[in-house]
Amino acid sequence: MAKVFIIAEQRDGRLKKSTFELIGAASSAGHETHAVLLGEGVSGLATELGHYGAKTVHVAEHSALKYYTSEAYSQVIVPLVKSISPHIILGSHSPTGRDLMPRIAAQLETGLASDCTQLRFEGNQIQVRRPVYAGKATVEVEFLGNGPKLATIRPNALGIPKPNTGLSATVVQISPHLGTLRTRVLDVVKGSSGRPDVTEASIVVSGGRSLKSAENFKILEDLADVLGAAVGASRAAVDAGFRPHRDQVGQTGKVVSPSLYLACGISGAIQHLAGMRTSKVIVAINTDPEAPIFELADYGIVGDLFTLVPLLQEEFKKVKEN
Ligand SMILES: Cc1cc2nc3c(=O)[nH]c(=O)nc-3n(C[C@H](O)[C@H](O)[C@H](O)COP(=O)(O)OP(=O)(O)OC[C@H]3O[C@@H](n4cnc5c(N)ncnc54)[C@H](O)[C@@H]3O)c2cc1C
């Protein structure tokens, strides 16, 4: 049985679904699963981590941990990891995980495999698979040496297990001893969108340059509202100012792996595919039957998105109402 240490992520008092995926994967494989939870006023979330299989939840509360900074978080996590000596450390391949995990790996002088889409436990080891060359190929990675093995896992790659309210974790409160901090987040100004983030959503409705204006994205938003989906965009749509950069999917945007990805008027350039090719089901709407997106799509509709998207919205609405 391996000791697996998981970096839990929360925002505004809510745990991220990707954290449940990591805990579920480690605990269902029979491993001793530890989670660390950092923030201010977050202790109450430890119970939920227990429901997903965490055996021990280490909670660090401090005003300097209210907002994430790699400096403060690593000052808590690195000494904790040294005292627990886990075999494996897992984080989500979220903006936080992408920033934090390399710093932890460097301080522990050990290796990190990032953006993994598959994870296999083998005794005290893990083997992971990660995409390379903008998703055109994947490589299997194994770790050498004796230090803990670190990996960031792409959200939605492992699937969320069902919580078991009969399970509970031992909660250990730790007093963070923070040294001098060179950075401090004073405030976070949130974007106006109330929708889920594209990396977290299980359905993403994305639009491209063909939407022609920011206003026209309203038809995708209406469909997304019916489906409970996030709205994504190609870089061409973002560069044209139709959507904010946080919605961009692709090589220079976000990497998503939802259950359903609906690409509306997106050609399917390699740089876009790099951000969504691991989606479970891909549906493409495009007027051009030769568009490269159809080579990857599970289902393709050749047609005008301005006609098809409102029709789909109406049909999904009916299905939902019945
Ligand atoms: C270094 C680098 C990094 C990049 N990173 C990214 C990235 O992260 N993400 C990304 O997306 N791109 C990225 N790109 C850009 C990428 O190469 C493409 O230019 C971009 O993805 C094209 O966006 P698009 O599909 O919206 O536009 P287009 O290529 O213009 O395609 C529009 C599509 O809409 C279809 N269409 C037109 N009208 C309609 C209609 N009414 N109904 C249905 N279909 C219609 C057309 O047939 C066409 O296929 C990057 C490029 C470089 C060089």
Ligand as a Chemical Component Dictionary entry (heavy atoms), coordinates in Angstrom:
data_LIG
# 
_chem_comp.id                   LIG 
_chem_comp.type                 NON-POLYMER 
_chem_comp.pdbx_formal_charge   0 
_chem_comp.three_letter_code    LIG 
# 
loop_
_chem_comp_atom.comp_id 
_chem_comp_atom.atom_id 
_chem_comp_atom.alt_atom_id 
_chem_comp_atom.type_symbol 
_chem_comp_atom.charge 
_chem_comp_atom.model_Cartn_x 
_chem_comp_atom.model_Cartn_y 
_chem_comp_atom.model_Cartn_z 
_chem_comp_atom.pdbx_ordinal 
LIG C1  C1  C 0 1.609   29.381 -31.695 1  
LIG C2  C2  C 0 0.116   29.284 -31.919 2  
LIG C3  C3  C 0 -0.704  28.997 -30.874 3  
LIG C4  C4  C 0 -2.080  28.901 -31.074 4  
LIG N1  N1  N 0 -2.905  28.577 -30.001 5  
LIG C5  C5  C 0 -4.217  28.387 -30.223 6  
LIG C6  C6  C 0 -5.101  28.005 -29.161 7  
LIG O1  O1  O 0 -4.700  27.882 -27.989 8  
LIG N2  N2  N 0 -6.392  27.806 -29.449 9  
LIG C7  C7  C 0 -6.908  27.950 -30.726 10 
LIG O2  O2  O 0 -8.118  27.746 -30.909 11 
LIG N3  N3  N 0 -6.103  28.341 -31.726 12 
LIG C8  C8  C 0 -4.786  28.586 -31.502 13 
LIG N4  N4  N 0 -4.013  29.007 -32.544 14 
LIG C9  C9  C 0 -4.661  29.446 -33.784 15 
LIG C10 C10 C 0 -5.043  28.317 -34.710 16 
LIG O3  O3  O 0 -3.955  27.998 -35.543 17 
LIG C11 C11 C 0 -6.244  28.720 -35.586 18 
LIG O4  O4  O 0 -5.915  29.888 -36.293 19 
LIG C12 C12 C 0 -7.530  28.958 -34.805 20 
LIG O5  O5  O 0 -7.789  27.876 -33.957 21 
LIG C13 C13 C 0 -8.673  29.145 -35.797 22 
LIG O6  O6  O 0 -9.840  29.466 -35.096 23 
LIG P1  P1  P 0 -11.278 29.164 -35.735 24 
LIG O7  O7  O 0 -11.392 27.712 -35.978 25 
LIG O8  O8  O 0 -12.274 29.818 -34.859 26 
LIG O9  O9  O 0 -11.256 30.024 -37.061 27 
LIG P2  P2  P 0 -11.149 29.568 -38.599 28 
LIG O10 O10 O 0 -9.930  28.756 -38.827 29 
LIG O11 O11 O 0 -11.345 30.800 -39.370 30 
LIG O12 O12 O 0 -12.381 28.570 -38.817 31 
LIG C14 C14 C 0 -13.696 28.976 -38.810 32 
LIG C15 C15 C 0 -14.522 27.746 -39.168 33 
LIG O13 O13 O 0 -15.891 28.064 -39.065 34 
LIG C16 C16 C 0 -16.580 27.480 -40.154 35 
LIG N5  N5  N 0 -17.777 28.292 -40.375 36 
LIG C17 C17 C 0 -17.859 29.536 -40.919 37 
LIG N6  N6  N 0 -19.128 29.996 -40.852 38 
LIG C18 C18 C 0 -19.856 29.023 -40.239 39 
LIG C19 C19 C 0 -21.232 28.913 -39.848 40 
LIG N7  N7  N 0 -22.091 29.899 -40.083 41 
LIG N8  N8  N 0 -21.641 27.770 -39.265 42 
LIG C20 C20 C 0 -20.767 26.749 -39.014 43 
LIG N9  N9  N 0 -19.453 26.816 -39.358 44 
LIG C21 C21 C 0 -19.013 27.940 -39.932 45 
LIG C22 C22 C 0 -15.589 27.490 -41.292 46 
LIG O14 O14 O 0 -15.907 26.487 -42.247 47 
LIG C23 C23 C 0 -14.280 27.213 -40.579 48 
LIG O15 O15 O 0 -14.008 25.829 -40.508 49 
LIG C24 C24 C 0 -2.627  29.113 -32.354 50 
LIG C25 C25 C 0 -1.774  29.410 -33.429 51 
LIG C26 C26 C 0 -0.408  29.494 -33.222 52 
LIG C27 C27 C 0 0.474   29.802 -34.379 53 
# 
loop_
_chem_comp_bond.comp_id 
_chem_comp_bond.atom_id_1 
_chem_comp_bond.atom_id_2 
_chem_comp_bond.value_order 
_chem_comp_bond.pdbx_ordinal 
LIG C1  C2  SING 1  
LIG C2  C3  SING 2  
LIG C2  C26 DOUB 3  
LIG C3  C4  DOUB 4  
LIG C4  N1  SING 5  
LIG C4  C24 SING 6  
LIG N1  C5  DOUB 7  
LIG C5  C6  SING 8  
LIG C5  C8  SING 9  
LIG C6  O1  DOUB 10 
LIG C6  N2  SING 11 
LIG N2  C7  SING 12 
LIG C7  O2  DOUB 13 
LIG C7  N3  SING 14 
LIG N3  C8  DOUB 15 
LIG C8  N4  SING 16 
LIG N4  C9  SING 17 
LIG N4  C24 SING 18 
LIG C9  C10 SING 19 
LIG C10 O3  SING 20 
LIG C10 C11 SING 21 
LIG C11 O4  SING 22 
LIG C11 C12 SING 23 
LIG C12 O5  SING 24 
LIG C12 C13 SING 25 
LIG C13 O6  SING 26 
LIG O6  P1  SING 27 
LIG P1  O7  DOUB 28 
LIG P1  O8  SING 29 
LIG P1  O9  SING 30 
LIG O9  P2  SING 31 
LIG P2  O10 DOUB 32 
LIG P2  O11 SING 33 
LIG P2  O12 SING 34 
LIG O12 C14 SING 35 
LIG C14 C15 SING 36 
LIG C15 O13 SING 37 
LIG C15 C23 SING 38 
LIG O13 C16 SING 39 
LIG C16 N5  SING 40 
LIG C16 C22 SING 41 
LIG N5  C17 SING 42 
LIG N5  C21 SING 43 
LIG C17 N6  DOUB 44 
LIG N6  C18 SING 45 
LIG C18 C19 SING 46 
LIG C18 C21 DOUB 47 
LIG C19 N7  SING 48 
LIG C19 N8  DOUB 49 
LIG N8  C20 SING 50 
LIG C20 N9  DOUB 51 
LIG N9  C21 SING 52 
LIG C22 O14 SING 53 
LIG C22 C23 SING 54 
LIG C23 O15 SING 55 
LIG C24 C25 DOUB 56 
LIG C25 C26 SING 57 
LIG C26 C27 SING 58 
# 
